[in-house]
Amino acid sequence: MSQAWYRVLADAVLIAHTGVVVFVVLGFLTIVIGNLARWSWVNHPWFRLCHLAAIGFVVAWSCLDLVCPLTDLEMWLRRQAGQAAYRGGFVEHWLHRILYYEAPGWVFTAVYTAFGLLVLATWFLFPPRRRRDDA
């Protein structure tokens, strides 16, 4: 495979990874705002399970001090493309790049865990329901 294809694949993984981050953050806001606005679809069990699983995976990987598999894959693809791979995790790298913010790894673990607990709290404040249970 040519270096150009590796670069395209690395960019595709970056886009997918960004999508996961957006889903986790905006999904949480959608759940809270949607419940306050009485949107029943925000409590659909599949949406809620996918959202909880996504942040649960992030928290578990962070607590285990592991790099996200999407970050590993993107970095490997970038090396295959002859590009420099960044160090650290995806969120750490892009926060630094966008905001010029640096923090030790434990800070990110604490933030991920706190956010994960907020997501878990929404399960009790706004429990998932099937449409027929919304009536």
N, CA, C and O atoms as a GROMACS GRO file, in nm:
protein
  540
    1MET      N    1   0.085  -0.118   0.000
    1MET     CA    2   0.000   0.000   0.000
    1MET      C    3   0.090   0.124   0.000
    1MET      O    4   0.194   0.125   0.065
    2SER      N    5   0.050   0.226  -0.072
    2SER     CA    6   0.131   0.347  -0.082
    2SER      C    7   0.116   0.433   0.043
    2SER      O    8   0.019   0.421   0.118
    3GLN      N    9   0.215   0.521   0.062
    3GLN     CA   10   0.209   0.612   0.176
    3GLN      C   11   0.087   0.703   0.169
    3GLN      O   12   0.032   0.741   0.273
    4ALA      N   13   0.044   0.737   0.051
    4ALA     CA   14  -0.074   0.823   0.036
    4ALA      C   15  -0.198   0.754   0.094
    4ALA      O   16  -0.280   0.818   0.159
    5TRP      N   17  -0.212   0.623   0.070
    5TRP     CA   18  -0.327   0.549   0.124
    5TRP      C   19  -0.322   0.542   0.276
    5TRP      O   20  -0.424   0.554   0.343
    6TYR      N   21  -0.202   0.522   0.330
    6TYR     CA   22  -0.189   0.522   0.476
    6TYR      C   23  -0.230   0.657   0.534
    6TYR      O   24  -0.295   0.663   0.639
    7ARG      N   25  -0.192   0.764   0.466
    7ARG     CA   26  -0.228   0.899   0.512
    7ARG      C   27  -0.381   0.916   0.509
    7ARG      O   28  -0.439   0.972   0.602
    8VAL      N   29  -0.445   0.870   0.403
    8VAL     CA   30  -0.591   0.878   0.391
    8VAL      C   31  -0.657   0.798   0.503
    8VAL      O   32  -0.752   0.844   0.566
    9LEU      N   33  -0.607   0.677   0.528
    9LEU     CA   34  -0.663   0.593   0.634
    9LEU      C   35  -0.642   0.657   0.772
    9LEU      O   36  -0.730   0.652   0.857
   10ALA      N   37  -0.525   0.715   0.794
   10ALA     CA   38  -0.498   0.783   0.921
   10ALA      C   39  -0.594   0.899   0.941
   10ALA      O   40  -0.646   0.919   1.051
   11ASP      N   41  -0.619   0.975   0.837
   11ASP     CA   42  -0.714   1.085   0.846
   11ASP      C   43  -0.856   1.034   0.871
   11ASP      O   44  -0.932   1.097   0.945
   12ALA      N   45  -0.891   0.922   0.810
   12ALA     CA   46  -1.024   0.862   0.833
   12ALA      C   47  -1.040   0.820   0.978
   12ALA      O   48  -1.146   0.839   1.038
   13VAL      N   49  -0.936   0.762   1.036
   13VAL     CA   50  -0.940   0.722   1.177
   13VAL      C   51  -0.952   0.847   1.264
   13VAL      O   52  -1.026   0.847   1.362
   14LEU      N   53  -0.879   0.953   1.230
   14LEU     CA   54  -0.887   1.079   1.304
   14LEU      C   55  -1.030   1.134   1.301
   14LEU      O   56  -1.082   1.179   1.403
   15ILE      N   57  -1.093   1.130   1.184
   15ILE     CA   58  -1.232   1.178   1.172
   15ILE      C   59  -1.326   1.091   1.255
   15ILE      O   60  -1.413   1.144   1.324
   16ALA      N   61  -1.309   0.959   1.250
   16ALA     CA   62  -1.393   0.869   1.330
   16ALA      C   63  -1.373   0.895   1.478
   16ALA      O   64  -1.469   0.897   1.555
   17HIS      N   65  -1.247   0.914   1.519
   17HIS     CA   66  -1.215   0.939   1.659
   17HIS      C   67  -1.280   1.069   1.705
   17HIS      O   68  -1.335   1.076   1.815
   18THR      N   69  -1.272   1.171   1.622
   18THR     CA   70  -1.337   1.298   1.654
   18THR      C   71  -1.487   1.279   1.668
   18THR      O   72  -1.550   1.338   1.756
   19GLY      N   73  -1.544   1.196   1.582
   19GLY     CA   74  -1.687   1.166   1.590
   19GLY      C   75  -1.725   1.102   1.722
   19GLY      O   76  -1.830   1.133   1.778
   20VAL      N   77  -1.640   1.012   1.772
   20VAL     CA   78  -1.667   0.948   1.901
   20VAL      C   79  -1.664   1.052   2.013
   20VAL      O   80  -1.751   1.052   2.100
   21VAL      N   81  -1.566   1.140   2.010
   21VAL     CA   82  -1.555   1.245   2.113
   21VAL      C   83  -1.678   1.335   2.108
   21VAL      O   84  -1.736   1.368   2.212
   22VAL      N   85  -1.718   1.375   1.989
   22VAL     CA   86  -1.836   1.461   1.973
   22VAL      C   87  -1.961   1.387   2.022
   22VAL      O   88  -2.045   1.446   2.090
   23PHE      N   89  -1.974   1.258   1.989
   23PHE     CA   90  -2.088   1.179   2.035
   23PHE      C   91  -2.095   1.175   2.187
   23PHE      O   92  -2.203   1.190   2.245
   24VAL      N   93  -1.981   1.155   2.253
   24VAL     CA   94  -1.980   1.147   2.399
   24VAL      C   95  -2.018   1.281   2.462
   24VAL      O   96  -2.101   1.285   2.552
   25VAL      N   97  -1.958   1.388   2.414
   25VAL     CA   98  -1.983   1.519   2.475
   25VAL      C   99  -2.122   1.571   2.439
   25VAL      O  100  -2.199   1.608   2.528
   26LEU      N  101  -2.154   1.574   2.309
   26LEU     CA  102  -2.285   1.626   2.270
   26LEU      C  103  -2.398   1.531   2.308
   26LEU      O  104  -2.510   1.573   2.332
   27GLY      N  105  -2.366   1.402   2.313
   27GLY     CA  106  -2.467   1.305   2.357
   27GLY      C  107  -2.512   1.333   2.499
   27GLY      O  108  -2.631   1.326   2.529
   28PHE      N  109  -2.418   1.365   2.585
   28PHE     CA  110  -2.452   1.398   2.724
   28PHE      C  111  -2.541   1.523   2.728
   28PHE      O  112  -2.644   1.524   2.795
   29LEU      N  113  -2.500   1.626   2.657
   29LEU     CA  114  -2.580   1.749   2.656
   29LEU      C  115  -2.718   1.724   2.597
   29LEU      O  116  -2.818   1.778   2.645
   30THR      N  117  -2.725   1.641   2.495
   30THR     CA  118  -2.853   1.607   2.432
   30THR      C  119  -2.944   1.533   2.530
   30THR      O  120  -3.064   1.558   2.534
   31ILE      N  121  -2.886   1.443   2.608
   31ILE     CA  122  -2.966   1.368   2.706
   31ILE      C  123  -3.024   1.463   2.811
   31ILE      O  124  -3.143   1.455   2.843
   32VAL      N  125  -2.942   1.550   2.863
   32VAL     CA  126  -2.990   1.643   2.966
   32VAL      C  127  -3.090   1.742   2.909
   32VAL      O  128  -3.201   1.756   2.961
   33ILE      N  129  -3.053   1.810   2.801
   33ILE     CA  130  -3.143   1.909   2.741
   33ILE      C  131  -3.270   1.841   2.688
   33ILE      O  132  -3.380   1.894   2.705
   34GLY      N  133  -3.254   1.726   2.625
   34GLY     CA  134  -3.368   1.653   2.571
   34GLY      C  135  -3.468   1.612   2.678
   34GLY      O  136  -3.589   1.617   2.656
   35ASN      N  137  -3.420   1.572   2.792
   35ASN     CA  138  -3.511   1.536   2.901
   35ASN      C  139  -3.581   1.659   2.957
   35ASN      O  140  -3.699   1.654   2.991
   36LEU      N  141  -3.508   1.768   2.968
   36LEU     CA  142  -3.571   1.891   3.016
   36LEU      C  143  -3.676   1.942   2.917
   36LEU      O  144  -3.776   2.003   2.956
   37ALA      N  145  -3.652   1.916   2.787
   37ALA     CA  146  -3.747   1.958   2.683
   37ALA      C  147  -3.851   1.848   2.654
   37ALA      O  148  -3.938   1.866   2.568
   38ARG      N  149  -3.840   1.736   2.724
   38ARG     CA  150  -3.934   1.624   2.710
   38ARG      C  151  -3.929   1.558   2.572
   38ARG      O  152  -4.032   1.520   2.517
   39TRP      N  153  -3.807   1.544   2.517
   39TRP     CA  154  -3.787   1.470   2.393
   39TRP      C  155  -3.773   1.322   2.431
   39TRP      O  156  -3.676   1.285   2.496
   40SER      N  157  -3.866   1.241   2.392
   40SER     CA  158  -3.863   1.100   2.434
   40SER      C  159  -3.749   1.022   2.370
   40SER      O  160  -3.698   0.927   2.430
   41TRP      N  161  -3.709   1.059   2.249
   41TRP     CA  162  -3.607   0.980   2.178
   41TRP      C  163  -3.472   0.980   2.249
   41TRP      O  164  -3.393   0.887   2.228
   42VAL      N  165  -3.444   1.080   2.332
   42VAL     CA  166  -3.313   1.084   2.399
   42VAL      C  167  -3.299   0.974   2.505
   42VAL      O  168  -3.189   0.949   2.554
   43ASN      N  169  -3.409   0.910   2.540
   43ASN     CA  170  -3.404   0.802   2.639
   43ASN      C  171  -3.416   0.664   2.576
   43ASN      O  172  -3.435   0.565   2.646
   44HIS      N  173  -3.404   0.658   2.445
   44HIS     CA  174  -3.410   0.527   2.379
   44HIS      C  175  -3.294   0.442   2.432
   44HIS      O  176  -3.180   0.487   2.436
   45PRO      N  177  -3.323   0.317   2.474
   45PRO     CA  178  -3.220   0.234   2.536
   45PRO      C  179  -3.094   0.215   2.450
   45PRO      O  180  -2.984   0.213   2.505
   46TRP      N  181  -3.107   0.203   2.319
   46TRP     CA  182  -2.987   0.182   2.236
   46TRP      C  183  -2.899   0.305   2.234
   46TRP      O  184  -2.776   0.294   2.242
   47PHE      N  185  -2.960   0.421   2.224
   47PHE     CA  186  -2.883   0.546   2.228
   47PHE      C  187  -2.811   0.559   2.361
   47PHE      O  188  -2.692   0.589   2.365
   48ARG      N  189  -2.883   0.535   2.468
   48ARG     CA  190  -2.826   0.549   2.602
   48ARG      C  191  -2.716   0.446   2.628
   48ARG      O  192  -2.613   0.479   2.686
   49LEU      N  193  -2.739   0.320   2.585
   49LEU     CA  194  -2.637   0.216   2.604
   49LEU      C  195  -2.510   0.247   2.524
   49LEU      O  196  -2.399   0.231   2.575
   50CYS      N  197  -2.527   0.291   2.401
   50CYS     CA  198  -2.410   0.327   2.319
   50CYS      C  199  -2.333   0.442   2.382
   50CYS      O  200  -2.210   0.442   2.384
   51HIS      N  201  -2.407   0.539   2.434
   51HIS     CA  202  -2.342   0.654   2.496
   51HIS      C  203  -2.267   0.613   2.623
   51HIS      O  204  -2.152   0.652   2.643
   52LEU      N  205  -2.332   0.536   2.708
   52LEU     CA  206  -2.268   0.490   2.831
   52LEU      C  207  -2.148   0.401   2.800
   52LEU      O  208  -2.045   0.412   2.867
   53ALA      N  209  -2.160   0.314   2.701
   53ALA     CA  210  -2.048   0.227   2.663
   53ALA      C  211  -1.930   0.309   2.612
   53ALA      O  212  -1.815   0.277   2.644
   54ALA      N  213  -1.957   0.412   2.536
   54ALA     CA  214  -1.848   0.495   2.481
   54ALA      C  215  -1.769   0.562   2.592
   54ALA      O  216  -1.646   0.554   2.594
   55ILE      N  217  -1.837   0.627   2.685
   55ILE     CA  218  -1.763   0.694   2.792
   55ILE      C  219  -1.705   0.591   2.889
   55ILE      O  220  -1.599   0.613   2.946
   56GLY      N  221  -1.773   0.479   2.909
   56GLY     CA  222  -1.720   0.373   2.994
   56GLY      C  223  -1.588   0.318   2.941
   56GLY      O  224  -1.496   0.292   3.018
   57PHE      N  225  -1.580   0.302   2.809
   57PHE     CA  226  -1.457   0.255   2.746
   57PHE      C  227  -1.346   0.356   2.768
   57PHE      O  228  -1.234   0.318   2.802
   58VAL      N  229  -1.375   0.484   2.751
   58VAL     CA  230  -1.275   0.589   2.770
   58VAL      C  231  -1.224   0.589   2.915
   58VAL      O  232  -1.103   0.597   2.939
   59VAL      N  233  -1.316   0.581   3.008
   59VAL     CA  234  -1.277   0.582   3.150
   59VAL      C  235  -1.193   0.458   3.183
   59VAL      O  236  -1.090   0.469   3.249
   60ALA      N  237  -1.237   0.341   3.138
   60ALA     CA  238  -1.163   0.217   3.168
   60ALA      C  239  -1.023   0.222   3.109
   60ALA      O  240  -0.926   0.190   3.178
   61TRP      N  241  -1.011   0.262   2.984
   61TRP     CA  242  -0.879   0.268   2.919
   61TRP      C  243  -0.789   0.367   2.990
   61TRP      O  244  -0.670   0.341   3.009
   62SER      N  245  -0.846   0.480   3.030
   62SER     CA  246  -0.768   0.582   3.098
   62SER      C  247  -0.722   0.535   3.237
   62SER      O  248  -0.607   0.556   3.275
   63CYS      N  249  -0.813   0.470   3.311
   63CYS     CA  250  -0.777   0.420   3.444
   63CYS      C  251  -0.670   0.310   3.436
   63CYS      O  252  -0.588   0.296   3.526
   64LEU      N  253  -0.673   0.235   3.327
   64LEU     CA  254  -0.572   0.131   3.307
   64LEU      C  255  -0.443   0.186   3.246
   64LEU      O  256  -0.349   0.111   3.220
   65ASP      N  257  -0.440   0.318   3.225
   65ASP     CA  258  -0.324   0.388   3.167
   65ASP      C  259  -0.288   0.331   3.030
   65ASP      O  260  -0.170   0.313   2.998
   66LEU      N  261  -0.391   0.303   2.950
   66LEU     CA  262  -0.372   0.252   2.814
   66LEU      C  263  -0.405   0.361   2.714
   66LEU      O  264  -0.491   0.446   2.739
   67VAL      N  265  -0.338   0.358   2.602
   67VAL     CA  266  -0.369   0.452   2.495
   67VAL      C  267  -0.487   0.394   2.417
   67VAL      O  268  -0.494   0.274   2.391
   68CYS      N  269  -0.578   0.480   2.380
   68CYS     CA  270  -0.697   0.438   2.304
   68CYS      C  271  -0.655   0.365   2.177
   68CYS      O  272  -0.562   0.409   2.109
   69PRO      N  273  -0.722   0.255   2.144
   69PRO     CA  274  -0.687   0.181   2.022
   69PRO      C  275  -0.699   0.266   1.895
   69PRO      O  276  -0.624   0.244   1.800
   70LEU      N  277  -0.792   0.361   1.892
   70LEU     CA  278  -0.802   0.448   1.775
   70LEU      C  279  -0.679   0.538   1.763
   70LEU      O  280  -0.633   0.566   1.653
   71THR      N  281  -0.628   0.584   1.876
   71THR     CA  282  -0.505   0.664   1.876
   71THR      C  283  -0.389   0.580   1.827
   71THR      O  284  -0.311   0.624   1.743
   72ASP      N  285  -0.376   0.458   1.881
   72ASP     CA  286  -0.270   0.367   1.837
   72ASP      C  287  -0.277   0.342   1.687
   72ASP      O  288  -0.176   0.347   1.617
   73LEU      N  289  -0.397   0.314   1.638
   73LEU     CA  290  -0.415   0.285   1.496
   73LEU      C  291  -0.378   0.407   1.412
   73LEU      O  292  -0.306   0.394   1.312
   74GLU      N  293  -0.425   0.523   1.450
   74GLU     CA  294  -0.392   0.643   1.374
   74GLU      C  295  -0.242   0.668   1.372
   74GLU      O  296  -0.185   0.700   1.267
   75MET      N  297  -0.176   0.654   1.487
   75MET     CA  298  -0.031   0.678   1.492
   75MET      C  299   0.044   0.577   1.406
   75MET      O  300   0.139   0.613   1.337
   76TRP      N  301   0.001   0.450   1.410
   76TRP     CA  302   0.066   0.347   1.327
   76TRP      C  303   0.050   0.381   1.179
   76TRP      O  304   0.146   0.373   1.102
   77LEU      N  305  -0.072   0.420   1.140
   77LEU     CA  306  -0.097   0.457   1.001
   77LEU      C  307  -0.013   0.579   0.961
   77LEU      O  308   0.038   0.584   0.849
   78ARG      N  309   0.001   0.675   1.049
   78ARG     CA  310   0.082   0.794   1.018
   78ARG      C  311   0.229   0.755   1.000
   78ARG      O  312   0.296   0.807   0.911
   79ARG      N  313   0.279   0.666   1.085
   79ARG     CA  314   0.418   0.621   1.067
   79ARG      C  315   0.435   0.549   0.934
   79ARG      O  316   0.535   0.568   0.865
   80GLN      N  317   0.336   0.466   0.896
   80GLN     CA  318   0.342   0.396   0.768
   80GLN      C  319   0.339   0.494   0.651
   80GLN      O  320   0.395   0.467   0.545
   81ALA      N  321   0.274   0.609   0.672
   81ALA     CA  322   0.264   0.712   0.570
   81ALA      C  323   0.387   0.803   0.567
   81ALA      O  324   0.397   0.894   0.485
   82GLY      N  325   0.481   0.777   0.659
   82GLY     CA  326   0.601   0.860   0.666
   82GLY      C  327   0.580   0.990   0.740
   82GLY      O  328   0.662   1.082   0.732
   83GLN      N  329   0.470   0.998   0.814
   83GLN     CA  330   0.441   1.118   0.892
   83GLN      C  331   0.482   1.096   1.037
   83GLN      O  332   0.495   0.983   1.084
   84ALA      N  333   0.501   1.207   1.107
   84ALA     CA  334   0.534   1.198   1.249
   84ALA      C  335   0.406   1.165   1.326
   84ALA      O  336   0.300   1.224   1.300
   85ALA      N  337   0.416   1.073   1.420
   85ALA     CA  338   0.302   1.039   1.508
   85ALA      C  339   0.315   1.122   1.635
   85ALA      O  340   0.425   1.147   1.683
   86TYR      N  341   0.201   1.165   1.688
   86TYR     CA  342   0.206   1.243   1.810
   86TYR      C  343   0.218   1.152   1.931
   86TYR      O  344   0.190   1.032   1.925
   87ARG      N  345   0.261   1.212   2.040
   87ARG     CA  346   0.276   1.137   2.165
   87ARG      C  347   0.155   1.159   2.252
   87ARG      O  348   0.085   1.259   2.238
   88GLY      N  349   0.130   1.066   2.342
   88GLY     CA  350   0.018   1.079   2.435
   88GLY      C  351  -0.112   1.036   2.372
   88GLY      O  352  -0.115   0.975   2.265
   89GLY      N  353  -0.220   1.070   2.439
   89GLY     CA  354  -0.352   1.030   2.392
   89GLY      C  355  -0.413   1.132   2.297
   89GLY      O  356  -0.365   1.244   2.284
   90PHE      N  357  -0.518   1.090   2.231
   90PHE     CA  358  -0.588   1.171   2.132
   90PHE      C  359  -0.635   1.304   2.190
   90PHE      O  360  -0.603   1.410   2.136
   91VAL      N  361  -0.710   1.299   2.300
   91VAL     CA  362  -0.764   1.422   2.359
   91VAL      C  363  -0.650   1.510   2.411
   91VAL      O  364  -0.653   1.632   2.392
   92GLU      N  365  -0.552   1.449   2.475
   92GLU     CA  366  -0.438   1.527   2.525
   92GLU      C  367  -0.369   1.601   2.411
   92GLU      O  368  -0.339   1.720   2.421
   93HIS      N  369  -0.344   1.528   2.303
   93HIS     CA  370  -0.275   1.588   2.188
   93HIS      C  371  -0.353   1.704   2.130
   93HIS      O  372  -0.297   1.812   2.109
   94TRP      N  373  -0.482   1.684   2.105
   94TRP     CA  374  -0.561   1.787   2.039
   94TRP      C  375  -0.593   1.903   2.133
   94TRP      O  376  -0.603   2.017   2.088
   95LEU      N  377  -0.611   1.876   2.262
   95LEU     CA  378  -0.628   1.988   2.356
   95LEU      C  379  -0.503   2.075   2.357
   95LEU      O  380  -0.512   2.198   2.357
   96HIS      N  381  -0.388   2.010   2.359
   96HIS     CA  382  -0.264   2.086   2.356
   96HIS      C  383  -0.253   2.164   2.226
   96HIS      O  384  -0.215   2.282   2.226
   97ARG      N  385  -0.285   2.100   2.118
   97ARG     CA  386  -0.271   2.164   1.988
   97ARG      C  387  -0.371   2.279   1.971
   97ARG      O  388  -0.337   2.384   1.917
   98ILE      N  389  -0.493   2.259   2.018
   98ILE     CA  390  -0.596   2.361   2.000
   98ILE      C  391  -0.586   2.469   2.108
   98ILE      O  392  -0.595   2.588   2.079
   99LEU      N  393  -0.568   2.427   2.231
   99LEU     CA  394  -0.572   2.522   2.343
   99LEU      C  395  -0.435   2.550   2.404
   99LEU      O  396  -0.425   2.633   2.494
  100TYR      N  397  -0.331   2.483   2.358
  100TYR     CA  398  -0.198   2.496   2.416
  100TYR      C  399  -0.200   2.464   2.564
  100TYR      O  400  -0.136   2.530   2.645
  101TYR      N  401  -0.276   2.362   2.598
  101TYR     CA  402  -0.295   2.324   2.737
  101TYR      C  403  -0.218   2.195   2.764
  101TYR      O  404  -0.230   2.098   2.690
  102GLU      N  405  -0.142   2.195   2.870
  102GLU     CA  406  -0.070   2.075   2.909
  102GLU      C  407  -0.111   2.038   3.051
  102GLU      O  408  -0.131   2.124   3.136
  103ALA      N  409  -0.122   1.910   3.073
  103ALA     CA  410  -0.154   1.860   3.207
  103ALA      C  411  -0.101   1.717   3.217
  103ALA      O  412  -0.088   1.649   3.116
  104PRO      N  413  -0.071   1.673   3.337
  104PRO     CA  414  -0.030   1.535   3.354
  104PRO      C  415  -0.143   1.440   3.316
  104PRO      O  416  -0.260   1.478   3.319
  105GLY      N  417  -0.109   1.318   3.280
  105GLY     CA  418  -0.207   1.219   3.240
  105GLY      C  419  -0.317   1.196   3.343
  105GLY      O  420  -0.432   1.172   3.306
  106TRP      N  421  -0.284   1.204   3.472
  106TRP     CA  422  -0.385   1.178   3.575
  106TRP      C  423  -0.497   1.282   3.571
  106TRP      O  424  -0.610   1.252   3.610
  107VAL      N  425  -0.467   1.402   3.524
  107VAL     CA  426  -0.571   1.506   3.515
  107VAL      C  427  -0.677   1.462   3.414
  107VAL      O  428  -0.797   1.477   3.438
  108PHE      N  429  -0.632   1.409   3.300
  108PHE     CA  430  -0.726   1.363   3.198
  108PHE      C  431  -0.806   1.244   3.250
  108PHE      O  432  -0.926   1.233   3.223
  109THR      N  433  -0.741   1.154   3.324
  109THR     CA  434  -0.813   1.041   3.383
  109THR      C  435  -0.920   1.090   3.478
  109THR      O  436  -1.032   1.039   3.479
  110ALA      N  437  -0.887   1.190   3.559
  110ALA     CA  438  -0.984   1.245   3.654
  110ALA      C  439  -1.101   1.310   3.580
  110ALA      O  440  -1.217   1.293   3.619
  111VAL      N  441  -1.072   1.384   3.473
  111VAL     CA  442  -1.178   1.449   3.396
  111VAL      C  443  -1.266   1.345   3.329
  111VAL      O  444  -1.389   1.356   3.333
  112TYR      N  445  -1.206   1.242   3.267
  112TYR     CA  446  -1.283   1.136   3.202
  112TYR      C  447  -1.372   1.066   3.304
  112TYR      O  448  -1.489   1.038   3.277
  113THR      N  449  -1.316   1.038   3.421
  113THR     CA  450  -1.392   0.968   3.525
  113THR      C  451  -1.507   1.054   3.575
  113THR      O  452  -1.619   1.004   3.591
  114ALA      N  453  -1.482   1.181   3.601
  114ALA     CA  454  -1.589   1.271   3.646
  114ALA      C  455  -1.699   1.281   3.541
  114ALA      O  456  -1.818   1.278   3.574
  115PHE      N  457  -1.660   1.292   3.415
  115PHE     CA  458  -1.760   1.299   3.309
  115PHE      C  459  -1.837   1.169   3.299
  115PHE      O  460  -1.958   1.169   3.280
  116GLY      N  461  -1.766   1.057   3.312
  116GLY     CA  462  -1.832   0.926   3.312
  116GLY      C  463  -1.933   0.913   3.424
  116GLY      O  464  -2.040   0.856   3.406
  117LEU      N  465  -1.900   0.966   3.541
  117LEU     CA  466  -1.993   0.963   3.654
  117LEU      C  467  -2.115   1.052   3.627
  117LEU      O  468  -2.226   1.019   3.669
  118LEU      N  469  -2.094   1.164   3.559
  118LEU     CA  470  -2.209   1.247   3.520
  118LEU      C  471  -2.301   1.173   3.424
  118LEU      O  472  -2.423   1.178   3.437
  119VAL      N  473  -2.240   1.103   3.328
  119VAL     CA  474  -2.320   1.024   3.234
  119VAL      C  475  -2.397   0.917   3.309
  119VAL      O  476  -2.516   0.895   3.283
  120LEU      N  477  -2.330   0.850   3.402
  120LEU     CA  478  -2.397   0.747   3.481
  120LEU      C  479  -2.510   0.807   3.564
  120LEU      O  480  -2.616   0.745   3.580
  121ALA      N  481  -2.490   0.926   3.616
  121ALA     CA  482  -2.594   0.993   3.695
  121ALA      C  483  -2.719   1.019   3.612
  121ALA      O  484  -2.830   1.016   3.664
  122THR      N  485  -2.701   1.045   3.481
  122THR     CA  486  -2.819   1.067   3.397
  122THR      C  487  -2.905   0.942   3.387
  122THR      O  488  -3.025   0.951   3.360
  123TRP      N  489  -2.846   0.825   3.408
  123TRP     CA  490  -2.924   0.700   3.406
  123TRP      C  491  -3.024   0.698   3.520
  123TRP      O  492  -3.132   0.640   3.508
  124PHE      N  493  -2.990   0.762   3.631
  124PHE     CA  494  -3.079   0.765   3.746
  124PHE      C  495  -3.173   0.885   3.740
  124PHE      O  496  -3.290   0.876   3.778
  125LEU      N  497  -3.122   0.998   3.692
  125LEU     CA  498  -3.206   1.118   3.679
  125LEU      C  499  -3.306   1.106   3.564
  125LEU      O  500  -3.421   1.146   3.576
  126PHE      N  501  -3.259   1.051   3.452
  126PHE     CA  502  -3.341   1.037   3.331
  126PHE      C  503  -3.324   0.894   3.279
  126PHE      O  504  -3.249   0.873   3.184
  127PRO      N  505  -3.391   0.797   3.339
  127PRO     CA  506  -3.370   0.657   3.299
  127PRO      C  507  -3.410   0.630   3.155
  127PRO      O  508  -3.506   0.688   3.105
  128PRO      N  509  -3.335   0.541   3.089
  128PRO     CA  510  -3.372   0.503   2.952
  128PRO      C  511  -3.510   0.436   2.952
  128PRO      O  512  -3.545   0.362   3.044
  129ARG      N  513  -3.586   0.464   2.848
  129ARG     CA  514  -3.719   0.406   2.835
  129ARG      C  515  -3.746   0.377   2.688
  129ARG      O  516  -3.698   0.447   2.600
  130ARG      N  517  -3.824   0.273   2.665
  130ARG     CA  518  -3.875   0.248   2.531
  130ARG      C  519  -3.993   0.340   2.509
  130ARG      O  520  -4.056   0.384   2.605
  131ARG      N  521  -4.023   0.371   2.385
  131ARG     CA  522  -4.130   0.466   2.352
  131ARG      C  523  -4.263   0.431   2.419
  131ARG      O  524  -4.331   0.520   2.471
  132ARG      N  525  -4.300   0.304   2.419
  132ARG     CA  526  -4.430   0.268   2.478
  132ARG      C  527  -4.433   0.294   2.628
  132ARG      O  528  -4.541   0.306   2.687
  133ASP      N  529  -4.314   0.302   2.692
  133ASP     CA  530  -4.308   0.330   2.836
  133ASP      C  531  -4.316   0.481   2.864
  133ASP      O  532  -4.333   0.522   2.979
  134ASP      N  533  -4.305   0.564   2.758
  134ASP     CA  534  -4.302   0.710   2.779
  134ASP      C  535  -4.439   0.768   2.808
  134ASP      O  536  -4.448   0.879   2.861
  135ALA      N  537  -4.543   0.699   2.775
  135ALA     CA  538  -4.678   0.755   2.788
  135ALA      C  539  -4.718   0.780   2.930
  135ALA      O  540  -4.829   0.827   2.956
   0.00000   0.00000   0.00000
